[in-house]
Amino acid sequence: MLKRDFKLICVIGYSKSGKTNSILSIINYLTKNTDYKIFVLKNIHIHSLDLKGKDSFQFSEAGANCVITKSNNQTTFFLNYVLKTEEIFDWIEKAPIKPDIIIAEGFRDFEYDRILCAKDFKEVEEQIDDTIKVISGLIATKPSRKDYKGIPIINALEKPEFILKTLYPKFFQAL
């Protein structure tokens, strides 16, 4: 279990279930209403983030273990080494910027309260477990039910603050 000084918001769901839009809505809400530093940790299953043909990609392909790029508005790190999730959090803890909130997408092995994004109730039934505290995604954009077996269904596009208050009521009570 993590013993860190940040709030972790975990989002899971199948492809095209509304995860990205839900996360974007939460980020937009937080940046407009707080001064929290927000990190996003995304579990990419299939493709690489670095673009083929770019210098950073070529350096990685040539065998560099880590490629760092810096521009006028951002710095990126490409690490050609698979880190365990705990090692990633250790690295973040040592970073020059400390997050208040980390939004983690696609980490099904986290045993923390999570948001489940789904297209329909079939997807909810396939993925539901005791860690799911909020249901969102495409299913929440359809006016059908307000909950699933007592778990609230909240549209992140319309009410991201309700999702935050459901996950961390004391931390987000002032929002």
N, C-alpha and C positions, 0 to 999 in steps of 0.2 A: 504494500500500500504506500502511496505517495505521502510524504510528510513535507509538503512544500508550502510556500507562502503565496499561493495564488489559488484562484477558483478555477476548477476544471469543468468545462462544459463538453460533454461527449455526445456526438451525433452519429447515429448509425442508420442504415437503411440500404435498400437495394438501389441499383443504378436507376437514374431518372425518377426518383421518388420525391425530389424536392429538397434534398440535403443542402446543395449549394445555395439556392435561393433563401432557404431558412437561415443559413449561416450568414449570408450577406445582409439579411434584414436585421439580425441580432447585432452584427458589427456596426451597421449604419445607425441603429438605435443607440448603441453604447457610445459611439464617437460623437453623436449629436448631444447626448445628455450627460456624459461623464468625461473625466480626463483619464480614465483607466488606460493602461497600456495593454494592448490585446495582441496575443500571438495566435497563429493558427498552425496546427500540426495535422497534416493530411497523410493518411495512409494510402499510397498509390499502389495499386495491385498489378497493373499491366504495363503502363508506359513510363518513360523517363521524362523528367521535367526539362532537362537540358535539350535544346533544339539542335538537331543534326545539322552539321555544316557551320555552326557558329564556332568561334575560337574556343570558347569554354568547353564545348562538346569535343572538339579536336584534341584539346589538352587532356581531357578525361580518357578519350579513346587511346591516346598515346601512352597512358599508364600513370598519369598523375593521380595520387590518392585523394587530393583535395584541390579544388579549383575555386578561387574567390574572385568574384567580379565586383567592381565598384564603378558606379556612374555618378552623375550629379545628384541623383535622387534615391539611390538604393545600393545596397551591398547584398550579394548573394553568395552562398556557400554550396558547392557541389562536392559531396563527400562520397568517394567510391569505396565505401565500406558500409556494411550493414551494421547499424547500431541496434542494440536492444532498446526498447522503449525507455527503460530506466536510465540508460546512458544518455539518451536524448535529453531527458529532464535534467540530468546532472550537467550537461553542457549548457542548457538554457539557464540553469542556476548560476553559472559562471559568466554569462553573457554581460556585456556592458549595459544592456537595457534589461530591467527586471519586469516581467509581466505581472499584471494584476489578474488577468484572465487568460487562460489558454483554451481555445476551442479545438477539440480533437475530433477529426472526422474519420470514420471508418475503422476505428480500433475496437473490434469486437471482444478482445481479450481484457479490456479494462473492466474491473469490477466496481465501477462507480455509477452513480445515478446518470441515466442517459436519456436523450431525446431520440425517439424512433420516428423516422420519416418513412412514410408509406404511401402507396398509391390507393390502396383499398384495404378492406378488412381481412382479406385473404393474406396479404403481406404482413399485416399486424399479427395475425394468428401464427404465422410461420416464424416470427422473430421475437415475440413477446417473452419477457422473463422478468424476474424480480427487480432488475436494475432499471427498467423502463419507468420513468416518472412522468413523461410527457409524450404525447403522440402529436406529430405535426407533419409537414410535407403536403403533398397533393391531396391526401385524404381530408385535411383540415380546410381545404378551400371549397369543399362540397358541403352545403348545408344539410347535414343528415343527423348526426349525433354529437353531443357535447362531451361524451366520455366513452371509454371502452373498459368495462369491468372496473369502474372507479378511477381509471387513469384519464386525466383530462386530455381532450383533443383541442389543441390551440393552433390557430393559424399564425405562424411566425411572421407572415407578410403584413398582417394587420395588428397583431398584439405581441410583439417580441418581448415587451416588458412583463407580460403575464408568464411567459416561459421562464424568464430569469427569476421572477419572484417565486415560481413554483419550485425551481431547483434549489435556490438559495434565498429563502424568505428573509433572513436577517441581513444578509449582505446587500440585497437589492431593495430593502424596504423603503428607502427614500426615493426610489425611482417612480 
